[in-house]
Amino acid sequence: MDRFIIAPNVSKMLPKMQVVIVTAYNLDNQGSNPAVNDFVQKTASTALSELSAYPNAQSHPRIALYRDTLKTACNLSAKKFPQSNESLCKRLLKDKKPPRPINPVVDFYNSVSIKYAVSAGAFDLAELQKRSVEPLELRLSTPADTFKPLDAKPEEPPGPVAAGEVVYVQAGTVLTRHLAWRQAAEGMVTEGTRDVIFMSEVFSGDEDTATPTRLAASIVEDLVNGLKLFFGVEARATVLGEGMGVRTVEVENAFF
């Protein structure tokens, strides 16, 4: 896997979407990371204060934009298939505290998601590069694609996916369904993960998307700076989208 591609059928469907891609190598994702923990707590406190100004999470303008955009473009029900940013913000409002810790990388990108009310996630890059030479794609699903949810039993086989969903997929294995609704067991970031590809799907309303929007640039800055400050690694960032005419980015091999 040496490329990430946004397929034309998705970029045309979501022409105002920009996708932030960040790659980082040789991270230490084991144990506790005090710097990440501090970022998590501070981000949650600030976000909770901001979210509390609205009657519910879905009333936040940015979350509402995700809901409306995906409903219009993809006929996607936000009630049935809420995006990860909405789910995280709903949980924050309910619990009044950060999400349950998982591991430093996941806690870090979840906090970036909460901070900006955008969807953000990551895959184990080395695992993807081991399993196939096929690129990581953001495209519409086909009847040949399969999906095994994160909470599936180990012995449970992958199941079919309806055609026409916006999915992250590699070699027919769907990694997330309905953009950022549900994640697969494949490619999951664990404590043993050392090489990571992060992504964030950004909608910025009517802002010009011929260049990275202010929101996309802020997310790049937080991810890149956080990887340096919290994990001590340099990262490479790219912003892709239909408006920029950029739909492909090369990805370095984790086994150099």
Secondary structure, DSSP 8 states (H G I E B T S, - for coil): --EEEE-HHHHTTSTTEEEEEEEE-S---SS--HHHHHHHHHHHHHHHHHHTTSSSGGGSHHHHHHHHHHHHHH---TTTS--HHHHHHHHHHHHSS------HHHHHHHHHHHHHT-EEEEEEHHHHHHH-SS-EEEEE--TT-EE-BTTS-TT---EE--TT-EEEEETTEEEEETTTTEEBSTT---TT--SEEEEEEEE-TTS--SS--HHHHHHHHHHHHHHHHHH---EEEEEEETTTTB-EEE---TT-
